[in-house]
């Protein structure tokens, strides 16, 4: 049975206001997208890892409650689940401090079955880290051989890898595996040295993957690049005020490809109708994700 397989980090986001914690939610863009798709009744499996302790429970528990299949989440005992601390200066400048302690031999998971027509979402630091990539790459190749659609999210935090040249070969290999890439401007700036999406696509991505969906937060829109073609969709300002909309975009595109039975060949030469359909699904999902926020502090997670 085909399904949506999400491979990404489980973390816990904790927000502070005036020196005190005001709330916590599971973190990780791919994990958040998995929860959104599961709530929309898509069959979703998360391949990840989390510590077998209360913090790991807080990161994984809400995903299971949303309907995500967590049978491929490794609950390790030597190490700690990443915790992201969000703080803000008096002038509104936001800071994110990351705490983690991964064991060297973790990520010992049972990979889910892959059937033709499945959609695989992968990326973040998992897709470039030496420890995890050694276990992930053979599975991604297997997914491609089985006729799955691969969606790559190349973003990660700068403090996770300060020397981009060291991981660029892995990034390029991921681009070559992918049938579609989803990247926001800060991802493009970190990896390719410029946030100008059309330049990054033409110079660095098009050779490997013909479909790029760029999340343009500054201009509040989504850009779908394919060859010399460009399709755009505007996003309301209120939706762009939280990172939730990034996860919503990913969820909308992955679920759209899955439900509409879009093939790899179609993504290699997407016509205007297909681009409009996927961007429409992404925009609708982003709006629904934003509407799901119930606390003001949640808007600080960007």
Secondary structure, DSSP 4 states (H G I P E B T S, - for coil): ---EEEE---EEEEEEETTEEEEEEEE-HHHHHHHHHHHTT--EEEEEEEESSHHHHHHHHHHHHHT-EEEEEEEESSSEEEEEEEEE-TTS-EEEEEEEE--TT-----PPP--TT-EEEEEGGGGT-HHHHHHHHHHHHHHHHTT-EEEEE----GGG-S-HHHHHHHHHHHHHH-SEEEEEHHHHHHHHS---HHHHIIIIITTT-SEEEEEETTTTEEEEEETTEEEEEE--GGGGGSTHHHHHHHHHHHHHHHHTT--HHHHHT--HHHHHHHHHHHHHHHHHHHHT--SGGGGG--
